[in-house]
């Protein structure tokens, strides 16, 4: 399943290793989720979104997040609406 985790993580300048530690999940597990090879459980999705300070919807479902990230505004929390 395609998601926004990698895009958000890279935008924030966080490595996979650091995000995995922040979310308290394994780095290989994070990699498989980012690559869409495995779906995150609800618990894992919440941990990742919380570590990135975004909603689960923005991290995993909202396709407009990519447009916001590519925009000019920077904020502490990435949201789909500017």
mmCIF file of the N, C-alpha and C atoms, coordinates in Angstrom:
data_MODEL
# 
_entry.id   MODEL 
# 
loop_
_atom_site.group_PDB 
_atom_site.id 
_atom_site.type_symbol 
_atom_site.label_atom_id 
_atom_site.label_alt_id 
_atom_site.label_comp_id 
_atom_site.label_asym_id 
_atom_site.label_entity_id 
_atom_site.label_seq_id 
_atom_site.pdbx_PDB_ins_code 
_atom_site.Cartn_x 
_atom_site.Cartn_y 
_atom_site.Cartn_z 
_atom_site.occupancy 
_atom_site.B_iso_or_equiv 
_atom_site.pdbx_formal_charge 
_atom_site.auth_seq_id 
_atom_site.auth_comp_id 
_atom_site.auth_asym_id 
_atom_site.auth_atom_id 
_atom_site.pdbx_PDB_model_num 
ATOM 1   N N  . UNK A 1 1  ? 0.842  -1.181 0.000  1.00 0.00 ? 1  UNK A N  1 
ATOM 2   C CA . UNK A 1 1  ? 0.000  0.000  0.000  1.00 0.00 ? 1  UNK A CA 1 
ATOM 3   C C  . UNK A 1 1  ? 0.883  1.239  0.000  1.00 0.00 ? 1  UNK A C  1 
ATOM 4   N N  . UNK A 1 2  ? 0.630  2.146  -0.910 1.00 0.00 ? 2  UNK A N  1 
ATOM 5   C CA . UNK A 1 2  ? 1.398  3.379  -0.992 1.00 0.00 ? 2  UNK A CA 1 
ATOM 6   C C  . UNK A 1 2  ? 1.050  4.275  0.195  1.00 0.00 ? 2  UNK A C  1 
ATOM 7   N N  . UNK A 1 3  ? 2.066  4.924  0.746  1.00 0.00 ? 3  UNK A N  1 
ATOM 8   C CA . UNK A 1 3  ? 1.842  5.829  1.867  1.00 0.00 ? 3  UNK A CA 1 
ATOM 9   C C  . UNK A 1 3  ? 2.800  7.010  1.764  1.00 0.00 ? 3  UNK A C  1 
ATOM 10  N N  . UNK A 1 4  ? 2.683  7.933  2.695  1.00 0.00 ? 4  UNK A N  1 
ATOM 11  C CA . UNK A 1 4  ? 3.483  9.158  2.683  1.00 0.00 ? 4  UNK A CA 1 
ATOM 12  C C  . UNK A 1 4  ? 4.622  9.149  3.694  1.00 0.00 ? 4  UNK A C  1 
ATOM 13  N N  . UNK A 1 5  ? 4.851  8.044  4.359  1.00 0.00 ? 5  UNK A N  1 
ATOM 14  C CA . UNK A 1 5  ? 5.821  8.000  5.450  1.00 0.00 ? 5  UNK A CA 1 
ATOM 15  C C  . UNK A 1 5  ? 7.210  8.421  4.980  1.00 0.00 ? 5  UNK A C  1 
ATOM 16  N N  . UNK A 1 6  ? 7.697  7.850  3.911  1.00 0.00 ? 6  UNK A N  1 
ATOM 17  C CA . UNK A 1 6  ? 9.046  8.184  3.433  1.00 0.00 ? 6  UNK A CA 1 
ATOM 18  C C  . UNK A 1 6  ? 9.139  9.661  3.042  1.00 0.00 ? 6  UNK A C  1 
ATOM 19  N N  . UNK A 1 7  ? 8.133  10.157 2.331  1.00 0.00 ? 7  UNK A N  1 
ATOM 20  C CA . UNK A 1 7  ? 8.143  11.556 1.892  1.00 0.00 ? 7  UNK A CA 1 
ATOM 21  C C  . UNK A 1 7  ? 8.210  12.490 3.095  1.00 0.00 ? 7  UNK A C  1 
ATOM 22  N N  . UNK A 1 8  ? 7.386  12.232 4.097  1.00 0.00 ? 8  UNK A N  1 
ATOM 23  C CA . UNK A 1 8  ? 7.368  13.078 5.294  1.00 0.00 ? 8  UNK A CA 1 
ATOM 24  C C  . UNK A 1 8  ? 8.681  12.943 6.051  1.00 0.00 ? 8  UNK A C  1 
ATOM 25  N N  . UNK A 1 9  ? 9.154  11.710 6.214  1.00 0.00 ? 9  UNK A N  1 
ATOM 26  C CA . UNK A 1 9  ? 10.405 11.475 6.946  1.00 0.00 ? 9  UNK A CA 1 
ATOM 27  C C  . UNK A 1 9  ? 11.567 12.204 6.283  1.00 0.00 ? 9  UNK A C  1 
ATOM 28  N N  . UNK A 1 10 ? 11.684 12.079 4.976  1.00 0.00 ? 10 UNK A N  1 
ATOM 29  C CA . UNK A 1 10 ? 12.781 12.738 4.269  1.00 0.00 ? 10 UNK A CA 1 
ATOM 30  C C  . UNK A 1 10 ? 12.645 14.256 4.323  1.00 0.00 ? 10 UNK A C  1 
ATOM 31  N N  . UNK A 1 11 ? 11.432 14.760 4.213  1.00 0.00 ? 11 UNK A N  1 
ATOM 32  C CA . UNK A 1 11 ? 11.187 16.201 4.318  1.00 0.00 ? 11 UNK A CA 1 
ATOM 33  C C  . UNK A 1 11 ? 11.659 16.728 5.674  1.00 0.00 ? 11 UNK A C  1 
ATOM 34  N N  . UNK A 1 12 ? 11.437 15.918 6.712  1.00 0.00 ? 12 UNK A N  1 
ATOM 35  C CA . UNK A 1 12 ? 11.818 16.325 8.065  1.00 0.00 ? 12 UNK A CA 1 
ATOM 36  C C  . UNK A 1 12 ? 13.293 16.062 8.359  1.00 0.00 ? 12 UNK A C  1 
ATOM 37  N N  . UNK A 1 13 ? 13.991 15.421 7.432  1.00 0.00 ? 13 UNK A N  1 
ATOM 38  C CA . UNK A 1 13 ? 15.414 15.159 7.612  1.00 0.00 ? 13 UNK A CA 1 
ATOM 39  C C  . UNK A 1 13 ? 15.712 14.091 8.648  1.00 0.00 ? 13 UNK A C  1 
ATOM 40  N N  . UNK A 1 14 ? 14.820 13.111 8.746  1.00 0.00 ? 14 UNK A N  1 
ATOM 41  C CA . UNK A 1 14 ? 14.969 12.040 9.735  1.00 0.00 ? 14 UNK A CA 1 
ATOM 42  C C  . UNK A 1 14 ? 15.363 10.756 9.011  1.00 0.00 ? 14 UNK A C  1 
ATOM 43  N N  . UNK A 1 15 ? 16.344 10.050 9.535  1.00 0.00 ? 15 UNK A N  1 
ATOM 44  C CA . UNK A 1 15 ? 16.743 8.768  8.946  1.00 0.00 ? 15 UNK A CA 1 
ATOM 45  C C  . UNK A 1 15 ? 15.727 7.688  9.322  1.00 0.00 ? 15 UNK A C  1 
ATOM 46  N N  . UNK A 1 16 ? 15.741 6.598  8.576  1.00 0.00 ? 16 UNK A N  1 
ATOM 47  C CA . UNK A 1 16 ? 14.884 5.462  8.925  1.00 0.00 ? 16 UNK A CA 1 
ATOM 48  C C  . UNK A 1 16 ? 15.210 4.958  10.319 1.00 0.00 ? 16 UNK A C  1 
ATOM 49  N N  . UNK A 1 17 ? 16.490 4.885  10.633 1.00 0.00 ? 17 UNK A N  1 
ATOM 50  C CA . UNK A 1 17 ? 16.908 4.385  11.943 1.00 0.00 ? 17 UNK A CA 1 
ATOM 51  C C  . UNK A 1 17 ? 16.350 5.257  13.057 1.00 0.00 ? 17 UNK A C  1 
ATOM 52  N N  . UNK A 1 18 ? 16.457 6.572  12.895 1.00 0.00 ? 18 UNK A N  1 
ATOM 53  C CA . UNK A 1 18 ? 15.964 7.487  13.928 1.00 0.00 ? 18 UNK A CA 1 
ATOM 54  C C  . UNK A 1 18 ? 14.448 7.395  14.060 1.00 0.00 ? 18 UNK A C  1 
ATOM 55  N N  . UNK A 1 19 ? 13.728 7.369  12.934 1.00 0.00 ? 19 UNK A N  1 
ATOM 56  C CA . UNK A 1 19 ? 12.270 7.268  13.007 1.00 0.00 ? 19 UNK A CA 1 
ATOM 57  C C  . UNK A 1 19 ? 11.847 5.955  13.649 1.00 0.00 ? 19 UNK A C  1 
ATOM 58  N N  . UNK A 1 20 ? 12.512 4.872  13.294 1.00 0.00 ? 20 UNK A N  1 
ATOM 59  C CA . UNK A 1 20 ? 12.183 3.574  13.890 1.00 0.00 ? 20 UNK A CA 1 
ATOM 60  C C  . UNK A 1 20 ? 12.360 3.622  15.407 1.00 0.00 ? 20 UNK A C  1 
ATOM 61  N N  . UNK A 1 21 ? 13.436 4.244  15.869 1.00 0.00 ? 21 UNK A N  1 
ATOM 62  C CA . UNK A 1 21 ? 13.655 4.374  17.317 1.00 0.00 ? 21 UNK A CA 1 
ATOM 63  C C  . UNK A 1 21 ? 12.584 5.250  17.947 1.00 0.00 ? 21 UNK A C  1 
ATOM 64  N N  . UNK A 1 22 ? 12.256 6.365  17.292 1.00 0.00 ? 22 UNK A N  1 
ATOM 65  C CA . UNK A 1 22 ? 11.236 7.275  17.817 1.00 0.00 ? 22 UNK A CA 1 
ATOM 66  C C  . UNK A 1 22 ? 9.874  6.584  17.918 1.00 0.00 ? 22 UNK A C  1 
ATOM 67  N N  . UNK A 1 23 ? 9.573  5.741  16.934 1.00 0.00 ? 23 UNK A N  1 
ATOM 68  C CA . UNK A 1 23 ? 8.285  5.051  16.889 1.00 0.00 ? 23 UNK A CA 1 
ATOM 69  C C  . UNK A 1 23 ? 8.301  3.727  17.653 1.00 0.00 ? 23 UNK A C  1 
ATOM 70  N N  . UNK A 1 24 ? 9.491  3.332  18.110 1.00 0.00 ? 24 UNK A N  1 
ATOM 71  C CA . UNK A 1 24 ? 9.660  2.064  18.840 1.00 0.00 ? 24 UNK A CA 1 
ATOM 72  C C  . UNK A 1 24 ? 9.228  0.864  17.996 1.00 0.00 ? 24 UNK A C  1 
ATOM 73  N N  . UNK A 1 25 ? 9.716  0.874  16.735 1.00 0.00 ? 25 UNK A N  1 
ATOM 74  C CA . UNK A 1 25 ? 9.518  -0.259 15.833 1.00 0.00 ? 25 UNK A CA 1 
ATOM 75  C C  . UNK A 1 25 ? 10.867 -0.592 15.211 1.00 0.00 ? 25 UNK A C  1 
ATOM 76  N N  . UNK A 1 26 ? 10.959 -1.731 14.533 1.00 0.00 ? 26 UNK A N  1 
ATOM 77  C CA . UNK A 1 26 ? 12.238 -2.102 13.924 1.00 0.00 ? 26 UNK A CA 1 
ATOM 78  C C  . UNK A 1 26 ? 12.481 -1.301 12.644 1.00 0.00 ? 26 UNK A C  1 
ATOM 79  N N  . UNK A 1 27 ? 13.735 -1.049 12.327 1.00 0.00 ? 27 UNK A N  1 
ATOM 80  C CA . UNK A 1 27 ? 14.072 -0.341 11.093 1.00 0.00 ? 27 UNK A CA 1 
ATOM 81  C C  . UNK A 1 27 ? 13.680 -1.152 9.864  1.00 0.00 ? 27 UNK A C  1 
ATOM 82  N N  . UNK A 1 28 ? 13.958 -2.484 9.838  1.00 0.00 ? 28 UNK A N  1 
ATOM 83  C CA . UNK A 1 28 ? 13.505 -3.263 8.677  1.00 0.00 ? 28 UNK A CA 1 
ATOM 84  C C  . UNK A 1 28 ? 11.976 -3.245 8.520  1.00 0.00 ? 28 UNK A C  1 
ATOM 85  N N  . UNK A 1 29 ? 11.266 -3.253 9.636  1.00 0.00 ? 29 UNK A N  1 
ATOM 86  C CA . UNK A 1 29 ? 9.803  -3.172 9.578  1.00 0.00 ? 29 UNK A CA 1 
ATOM 87  C C  . UNK A 1 29 ? 9.343  -1.852 8.990  1.00 0.00 ? 29 UNK A C  1 
ATOM 88  N N  . UNK A 1 30 ? 9.987  -0.767 9.409  1.00 0.00 ? 30 UNK A N  1 
ATOM 89  C CA . UNK A 1 30 ? 9.672  0.554  8.860  1.00 0.00 ? 30 UNK A CA 1 
ATOM 90  C C  . UNK A 1 30 ? 9.946  0.580  7.361  1.00 0.00 ? 30 UNK A C  1 
ATOM 91  N N  . UNK A 1 31 ? 11.057 -0.001 6.955  1.00 0.00 ? 31 UNK A N  1 
ATOM 92  C CA . UNK A 1 31 ? 11.421 -0.030 5.539  1.00 0.00 ? 31 UNK A CA 1 
ATOM 93  C C  . UNK A 1 31 ? 10.363 -0.746 4.706  1.00 0.00 ? 31 UNK A C  1 
ATOM 94  N N  . UNK A 1 32 ? 9.878  -1.879 5.181  1.00 0.00 ? 32 UNK A N  1 
ATOM 95  C CA . UNK A 1 32 ? 8.869  -2.620 4.414  1.00 0.00 ? 32 UNK A CA 1 
ATOM 96  C C  . UNK A 1 32 ? 7.557  -1.845 4.334  1.00 0.00 ? 32 UNK A C  1 
ATOM 97  N N  . UNK A 1 33 ? 7.236  -1.094 5.379  1.00 0.00 ? 33 UNK A N  1 
ATOM 98  C CA . UNK A 1 33 ? 6.026  -0.262 5.364  1.00 0.00 ? 33 UNK A CA 1 
ATOM 99  C C  . UNK A 1 33 ? 6.207  0.896  4.390  1.00 0.00 ? 33 UNK A C  1 
ATOM 100 N N  . UNK A 1 34 ? 7.351  1.582  4.470  1.00 0.00 ? 34 UNK A N  1 
ATOM 101 C CA . UNK A 1 34 ? 7.617  2.706  3.566  1.00 0.00 ? 34 UNK A CA 1 
ATOM 102 C C  . UNK A 1 34 ? 7.577  2.278  2.103  1.00 0.00 ? 34 UNK A C  1 
ATOM 103 N N  . UNK A 1 35 ? 8.090  1.105  1.813  1.00 0.00 ? 35 UNK A N  1 
ATOM 104 C CA . UNK A 1 35 ? 8.140  0.605  0.439  1.00 0.00 ? 35 UNK A CA 1 
ATOM 105 C C  . UNK A 1 35 ? 6.817  0.011  -0.032 1.00 0.00 ? 35 UNK A C  1 
ATOM 106 N N  . UNK A 1 36 ? 5.843  -0.078 0.865  1.00 0.00 ? 36 UNK A N  1 
ATOM 107 C CA . UNK A 1 36 ? 4.537  -0.607 0.506  1.00 0.00 ? 36 UNK A CA 1 
ATOM 108 C C  . UNK A 1 36 ? 4.478  -2.112 0.407  1.00 0.00 ? 36 UNK A C  1 
ATOM 109 N N  . UNK A 1 37 ? 5.514  -2.800 0.908  1.00 0.00 ? 37 UNK A N  1 
ATOM 110 C CA . UNK A 1 37 ? 5.528  -4.265 0.859  1.00 0.00 ? 37 UNK A CA 1 
ATOM 111 C C  . UNK A 1 37 ? 4.709  -4.881 1.987  1.00 0.00 ? 37 UNK A C  1 
ATOM 112 N N  . UNK A 1 38 ? 4.429  -4.075 3.009  1.00 0.00 ? 38 UNK A N  1 
ATOM 113 C CA . UNK A 1 38 ? 3.667  -4.554 4.160  1.00 0.00 ? 38 UNK A CA 1 
ATOM 114 C C  . UNK A 1 38 ? 2.788  -3.414 4.648  1.00 0.00 ? 38 UNK A C  1 
ATOM 115 N N  . UNK A 1 39 ? 1.565  -3.747 5.041  1.00 0.00 ? 39 UNK A N  1 
ATOM 116 C CA . UNK A 1 39 ? 0.685  -2.747 5.624  1.00 0.00 ? 39 UNK A CA 1 
ATOM 117 C C  . UNK A 1 39 ? 0.980  -2.635 7.111  1.00 0.00 ? 39 UNK A C  1 
ATOM 118 N N  . UNK A 1 40 ? 0.964  -1.424 7.612  1.00 0.00 ? 40 UNK A N  1 
ATOM 119 C CA . UNK A 1 40 ? 1.163  -1.213 9.043  1.00 0.00 ? 40 UNK A CA 1 
ATOM 120 C C  . UNK A 1 40 ? -0.118 -1.561 9.784  1.00 0.00 ? 40 UNK A C  1 
ATOM 121 N N  . UNK A 1 41 ? 0.033  -2.177 10.947 1.00 0.00 ? 41 UNK A N  1 
ATOM 122 C CA . UNK A 1 41 ? -1.130 -2.378 11.806 1.00 0.00 ? 41 UNK A CA 1 
ATOM 123 C C  . UNK A 1 41 ? -1.575 -1.002 12.291 1.00 0.00 ? 41 UNK A C  1 
ATOM 124 N N  . UNK A 1 42 ? -2.766 -0.904 12.835 1.00 0.00 ? 42 UNK A N  1 
ATOM 125 C CA . UNK A 1 42 ? -3.250 0.379  13.346 1.00 0.00 ? 42 UNK A CA 1 
ATOM 126 C C  . UNK A 1 42 ? -2.318 0.907  14.427 1.00 0.00 ? 42 UNK A C  1 
ATOM 127 N N  . UNK A 1 43 ? -1.857 0.025  15.303 1.00 0.00 ? 43 UNK A N  1 
ATOM 128 C CA . UNK A 1 43 ? -0.940 0.423  16.375 1.00 0.00 ? 43 UNK A CA 1 
ATOM 129 C C  . UNK A 1 43 ? 0.368  0.967  15.804 1.00 0.00 ? 43 UNK A C  1 
ATOM 130 N N  . UNK A 1 44 ? 0.928  0.273  14.832 1.00 0.00 ? 44 UNK A N  1 
ATOM 131 C CA . UNK A 1 44 ? 2.184  0.713  14.217 1.00 0.00 ? 44 UNK A CA 1 
ATOM 132 C C  . UNK A 1 44 ? 1.984  2.009  13.440 1.00 0.00 ? 44 UNK A C  1 
ATOM 133 N N  . UNK A 1 45 ? 0.874  2.126  12.721 1.00 0.00 ? 45 UNK A N  1 
ATOM 134 C CA . UNK A 1 45 ? 0.580  3.361  11.981 1.00 0.00 ? 45 UNK A CA 1 
ATOM 135 C C  . UNK A 1 45 ? 0.501  4.536  12.947 1.00 0.00 ? 45 UNK A C  1 
ATOM 136 N N  . UNK A 1 46 ? -0.145 4.338  14.088 1.00 0.00 ? 46 UNK A N  1 
ATOM 137 C CA . UNK A 1 46 ? -0.251 5.399  15.087 1.00 0.00 ? 46 UNK A CA 1 
ATOM 138 C C  . UNK A 1 46 ? 1.129  5.768  15.623 1.00 0.00 ? 46 UNK A C  1 
ATOM 139 N N  . UNK A 1 47 ? 1.968  4.774  15.901 1.00 0.00 ? 47 UNK A N  1 
ATOM 140 C CA . UNK A 1 47 ? 3.316  5.042  16.411 1.00 0.00 ? 47 UNK A CA 1 
ATOM 141 C C  . UNK A 1 47 ? 4.132  5.863  15.414 1.00 0.00 ? 47 UNK A C  1 
ATOM 142 N N  . UNK A 1 48 ? 4.063  5.495  14.142 1.00 0.00 ? 48 UNK A N  1 
ATOM 143 C CA . UNK A 1 48 ? 4.816  6.210  13.107 1.00 0.00 ? 48 UNK A CA 1 
ATOM 144 C C  . UNK A 1 48 ? 4.296  7.637  12.963 1.00 0.00 ? 48 UNK A C  1 
ATOM 145 N N  . UNK A 1 49 ? 2.983  7.781  12.851 1.00 0.00 ? 49 UNK A N  1 
ATOM 146 C CA . UNK A 1 49 ? 2.393  9.115  12.699 1.00 0.00 ? 49 UNK A CA 1 
ATOM 147 C C  . UNK A 1 49 ? 2.714  9.989  13.904 1.00 0.00 ? 49 UNK A C  1 
ATOM 148 N N  . UNK A 1 50 ? 2.612  9.435  15.086 1.00 0.00 ? 50 UNK A N  1 
ATOM 149 C CA . UNK A 1 50 ? 2.905  10.182 16.306 1.00 0.00 ? 50 UNK A CA 1 
ATOM 150 C C  . UNK A 1 50 ? 4.364  10.632 16.323 1.00 0.00 ? 50 UNK A C  1 
ATOM 151 N N  . UNK A 1 51 ? 5.273  9.753  15.930 1.00 0.00 ? 51 UNK A N  1 
ATOM 152 C CA . UNK A 1 51 ? 6.698  10.098 15.901 1.00 0.00 ? 51 UNK A CA 1 
ATOM 153 C C  . UNK A 1 51 ? 6.977  11.207 14.888 1.00 0.00 ? 51 UNK A C  1 
ATOM 154 N N  . UNK A 1 52 ? 6.218  11.230 13.797 1.00 0.00 ? 52 UNK A N  1 
ATOM 155 C CA . UNK A 1 52 ? 6.384  12.261 12.770 1.00 0.00 ? 52 UNK A CA 1 
ATOM 156 C C  . UNK A 1 52 ? 5.568  13.523 13.070 1.00 0.00 ? 52 UNK A C  1 
ATOM 157 N N  . UNK A 1 53 ? 4.739  13.458 14.113 1.00 0.00 ? 53 UNK A N  1 
ATOM 158 C CA . UNK A 1 53 ? 3.865  14.567 14.498 1.00 0.00 ? 53 UNK A CA 1 
ATOM 159 C C  . UNK A 1 53 ? 2.872  14.918 13.384 1.00 0.00 ? 53 UNK A C  1 
ATOM 160 N N  . UNK A 1 54 ? 2.313  13.880 12.774 1.00 0.00 ? 54 UNK A N  1 
ATOM 161 C CA . UNK A 1 54 ? 1.271  14.042 11.761 1.00 0.00 ? 54 UNK A CA 1 
ATOM 162 C C  . UNK A 1 54 ? 0.128  13.096 12.111 1.00 0.00 ? 54 UNK A C  1 
ATOM 163 N N  . UNK A 1 55 ? -0.992 13.224 11.427 1.00 0.00 ? 55 UNK A N  1 
ATOM 164 C CA . UNK A 1 55 ? -2.098 12.306 11.650 1.00 0.00 ? 55 UNK A CA 1 
ATOM 165 C C  . UNK A 1 55 ? -1.843 10.996 10.903 1.00 0.00 ? 55 UNK A C  1 
ATOM 166 N N  . UNK A 1 56 ? -2.492 9.947  11.338 1.00 0.00 ? 56 UNK A N  1 
ATOM 167 C CA . UNK A 1 56 ? -2.413 8.664  10.630 1.00 0.00 ? 56 UNK A CA 1 
ATOM 168 C C  . UNK A 1 56 ? -2.926 8.858  9.206  1.00 0.00 ? 56 UNK A C  1 
ATOM 169 N N  . UNK A 1 57 ? -3.973 9.640  9.060  1.00 0.00 ? 57 UNK A N  1 
ATOM 170 C CA . UNK A 1 57 ? -4.527 9.906  7.735  1.00 0.00 ? 57 UNK A CA 1 
ATOM 171 C C  . UNK A 1 57 ? -3.487 10.549 6.819  1.00 0.00 ? 57 UNK A C  1 
ATOM 172 N N  . UNK A 1 58 ? -2.772 11.561 7.321  1.00 0.00 ? 58 UNK A N  1 
ATOM 173 C CA . UNK A 1 58 ? -1.753 12.215 6.500  1.00 0.00 ? 58 UNK A CA 1 
ATOM 174 C C  . UNK A 1 58 ? -0.583 11.282 6.197  1.00 0.00 ? 58 UNK A C  1 
ATOM 175 N N  . UNK A 1 59 ? -0.195 10.472 7.144  1.00 0.00 ? 59 UNK A N  1 
ATOM 176 C CA . UNK A 1 59 ? 0.945  9.576  6.944  1.00 0.00 ? 59 UNK A CA 1 
ATOM 177 C C  . UNK A 1 59 ? 0.629  8.429  5.991  1.00 0.00 ? 59 UNK A C  1 
ATOM 178 N N  . UNK A 1 60 ? -0.625 7.968  6.006  1.00 0.00 ? 60 UNK A N  1 
ATOM 179 C CA . UNK A 1 60 ? -0.923 6.751  5.258  1.00 0.00 ? 60 UNK A CA 1 
ATOM 180 C C  . UNK A 1 60 ? -1.974 6.867  4.153  1.00 0.00 ? 60 UNK A C  1 
ATOM 181 N N  . UNK A 1 61 ? -2.815 7.881  4.190  1.00 0.00 ? 61 UNK A N  1 
ATOM 182 C CA . UNK A 1 61 ? -3.924 7.898  3.236  1.00 0.00 ? 61 UNK A CA 1 
ATOM 183 C C  . UNK A 1 61 ? -4.046 9.167  2.402  1.00 0.00 ? 61 UNK A C  1 
ATOM 184 N N  . UNK A 1 62 ? -3.677 10.299 2.940  1.00 0.00 ? 62 UNK A N  1 
ATOM 185 C CA . UNK A 1 62 ? -3.908 11.578 2.275  1.00 0.00 ? 62 UNK A CA 1 
ATOM 186 C C  . UNK A 1 62 ? -2.905 11.818 1.152  1.00 0.00 ? 62 UNK A C  1 
ATOM 187 N N  . UNK A 1 63 ? -3.358 11.794 -0.071 1.00 0.00 ? 63 UNK A N  1 
ATOM 188 C CA . UNK A 1 63 ? -2.460 11.983 -1.210 1.00 0.00 ? 63 UNK A CA 1 
ATOM 189 C C  . UNK A 1 63 ? -2.045 13.437 -1.398 1.00 0.00 ? 63 UNK A C  1 
ATOM 190 N N  . UNK A 1 64 ? -2.744 14.379 -0.773 1.00 0.00 ? 64 UNK A N  1 
ATOM 191 C CA . UNK A 1 64 ? -2.401 15.794 -0.901 1.00 0.00 ? 64 UNK A CA 1 
ATOM 192 C C  . UNK A 1 64 ? -1.194 16.193 -0.069 1.00 0.00 ? 64 UNK A C  1 
ATOM 193 N N  . UNK A 1 65 ? -0.750 15.346 0.840  1.00 0.00 ? 65 UNK A N  1 
ATOM 194 C CA . UNK A 1 65 ? 0.398  15.669 1.687  1.00 0.00 ? 65 UNK A CA 1 
ATOM 195 C C  . UNK A 1 65 ? 1.615  15.970 0.837  1.00 0.00 ? 65 UNK A C  1 
ATOM 196 N N  . UNK A 1 66 ? 1.809  15.240 -0.229 1.00 0.00 ? 66 UNK A N  1 
ATOM 197 C CA . UNK A 1 66 ? 2.965  15.463 -1.098 1.00 0.00 ? 66 UNK A CA 1 
ATOM 198 C C  . UNK A 1 66 ? 2.964  16.886 -1.662 1.00 0.00 ? 66 UNK A C  1 
ATOM 199 N N  . UNK A 1 67 ? 1.796  17.412 -1.973 1.00 0.00 ? 67 UNK A N  1 
ATOM 200 C CA . UNK A 1 67 ? 1.701  18.769 -2.508 1.00 0.00 ? 67 UNK A CA 1 
ATOM 201 C C  . UNK A 1 67 ? 2.050  19.802 -1.451 1.00 0.00 ? 67 UNK A C  1 
ATOM 202 N N  . UNK A 1 68 ? 1.614  19.590 -0.229 1.00 0.00 ? 68 UNK A N  1 
ATOM 203 C CA . UNK A 1 68 ? 1.911  20.520 0.860  1.00 0.00 ? 68 UNK A CA 1 
ATOM 204 C C  . UNK A 1 68 ? 3.403  20.532 1.142  1.00 0.00 ? 68 UNK A C  1 
ATOM 205 N N  . UNK A 1 69 ? 4.019  19.362 1.157  1.00 0.00 ? 69 UNK A N  1 
ATOM 206 C CA . UNK A 1 69 ? 5.448  19.261 1.433  1.00 0.00 ? 69 UNK A CA 1 
ATOM 207 C C  . UNK A 1 69 ? 6.250  19.979 0.357  1.00 0.00 ? 69 UNK A C  1 
ATOM 208 N N  . UNK A 1 70 ? 5.809  19.895 -0.872 1.00 0.00 ? 70 UNK A N  1 
ATOM 209 C CA . UNK A 1 70 ? 6.524  20.546 -1.962 1.00 0.00 ? 70 UNK A CA 1 
ATOM 210 C C  . UNK A 1 70 ? 6.260  22.049 -2.011 1.00 0.00 ? 70 UNK A C  1 
ATOM 211 N N  . UNK A 1 71 ? 5.295  22.540 -1.215 1.00 0.00 ? 71 UNK A N  1 
ATOM 212 C CA . UNK A 1 71 ? 4.981  23.965 -1.171 1.00 0.00 ? 71 UNK A CA 1 
ATOM 213 C C  . UNK A 1 71 ? 6.049  24.752 -0.435 1.00 0.00 ? 71 UNK A C  1 
ATOM 214 N N  . UNK A 1 72 ? 5.779  26.021 -0.218 1.00 0.00 ? 72 UNK A N  1 
ATOM 215 C CA . UNK A 1 72 ? 6.783  26.899 0.379  1.00 0.00 ? 72 UNK A CA 1 
ATOM 216 C C  . UNK A 1 72 ? 6.647  27.035 1.885  1.00 0.00 ? 72 UNK A C  1 
ATOM 217 N N  . UNK A 1 73 ? 5.503  26.681 2.451  1.00 0.00 ? 73 UNK A N  1 
ATOM 218 C CA . UNK A 1 73 ? 5.317  26.846 3.889  1.00 0.00 ? 73 UNK A CA 1 
ATOM 219 C C  . UNK A 1 73 ? 5.943  25.694 4.656  1.00 0.00 ? 73 UNK A C  1 
ATOM 220 N N  . UNK A 1 74 ? 6.582  26.024 5.753  1.00 0.00 ? 74 UNK A N  1 
ATOM 221 C CA . UNK A 1 74 ? 7.138  25.027 6.662  1.00 0.00 ? 74 UNK A CA 1 
ATOM 222 C C  . UNK A 1 74 ? 6.416  25.193 7.989  1.00 0.00 ? 74 UNK A C  1 
ATOM 223 N N  . UNK A 1 75 ? 6.089  24.088 8.623  1.00 0.00 ? 75 UNK A N  1 
ATOM 224 C CA . UNK A 1 75 ? 5.429  24.166 9.918  1.00 0.00 ? 75 UNK A CA 1 
ATOM 225 C C  . UNK A 1 75 ? 5.886  23.009 10.779 1.00 0.00 ? 75 UNK A C  1 
ATOM 226 N N  . UNK A 1 76 ? 5.559  23.077 12.069 1.00 0.00 ? 76 UNK A N  1 
ATOM 227 C CA . UNK A 1 76 ? 5.918  22.005 12.984 1.00 0.00 ? 76 UNK A CA 1 
ATOM 228 C C  . UNK A 1 76 ? 5.109  20.752 12.694 1.00 0.00 ? 76 UNK A C  1 
ATOM 229 N N  . UNK A 1 77 ? 3.935  20.941 12.133 1.00 0.00 ? 77 UNK A N  1 
ATOM 230 C CA . UNK A 1 77 ? 3.081  19.801 11.819 1.00 0.00 ? 77 UNK A CA 1 
ATOM 231 C C  . UNK A 1 77 ? 2.665  19.896 10.362 1.00 0.00 ? 77 UNK A C  1 
ATOM 232 N N  . UNK A 1 78 ? 2.922  18.859 9.618  1.00 0.00 ? 78 UNK A N  1 
ATOM 233 C CA . UNK A 1 78 ? 2.553  18.827 8.209  1.00 0.00 ? 78 UNK A CA 1 
ATOM 234 C C  . UNK A 1 78 ? 1.088  18.431 8.126  1.00 0.00 ? 78 UNK A C  1 
ATOM 235 N N  . UNK A 1 79 ? 0.290  19.223 7.441  1.00 0.00 ? 79 UNK A N  1 
ATOM 236 C CA . UNK A 1 79 ? -1.119 18.895 7.270  1.00 0.00 ? 79 UNK A CA 1 
ATOM 237 C C  . UNK A 1 79 ? -1.489 19.016 5.804  1.00 0.00 ? 79 UNK A C  1 
ATOM 238 N N  . UNK A 1 80 ? -2.618 18.467 5.468  1.00 0.00 ? 80 UNK A N  1 
ATOM 239 C CA . UNK A 1 80 ? -3.061 18.493 4.079  1.00 0.00 ? 80 UNK A CA 1 
ATOM 240 C C  . UNK A 1 80 ? -3.577 19.866 3.676  1.00 0.00 ? 80 UNK A C  1 
ATOM 241 N N  . UNK A 1 81 ? -3.986 20.656 4.645  1.00 0.00 ? 81 UNK A N  1 
ATOM 242 C CA . UNK A 1 81 ? -4.481 21.991 4.314  1.00 0.00 ? 81 UNK A CA 1 
ATOM 243 C C  . UNK A 1 81 ? -3.472 23.031 4.756  1.00 0.00 ? 81 UNK A C  1 
ATOM 244 N N  . UNK A 1 82 ? -3.244 24.018 3.925  1.00 0.00 ? 82 UNK A N  1 
ATOM 245 C CA . UNK A 1 82 ? -2.250 25.051 4.236  1.00 0.00 ? 82 UNK A CA 1 
ATOM 246 C C  . UNK A 1 82 ? -2.853 26.127 5.097  1.00 0.00 ? 82 UNK A C  1 
# 
